[in-house]
């Protein structure tokens, strides 16, 4: 379903494309995080935090919020909840006492290390409705859309 907006064609087309983009994104995330083989009790933001720390290593919370495209307040709540579960820990920054660095705990690393391969397979399965060429076109278009200056 597109927009019911009756404005100029250029605006109607943009709204329709935006609505379809958002619905597709929400649908894929919902299917992925409700996938039978991926029941892990993590929100998409929690999973993204663990995955980022696992692939990129320890980092400060500000850097993590930029990587996840989330507000610092949102990341604080996500990290607080992961810390309560013993999956991440905050450590004093080695050279700047005002900062802390986020690290995976052994429990957090074991969880994401076991979960990520299944997540990658499920993502490939869901994205498999598109050909490899279509996936590349989608990637390129999303990157173009996301890289523009506001």
Beta strands, then each sheet from edge to edge (+ up, - down):
strand 1: 59-60
strand 2: 88-92
strand 3: 100-104
sheet 1: 1+ 3- 2+
end
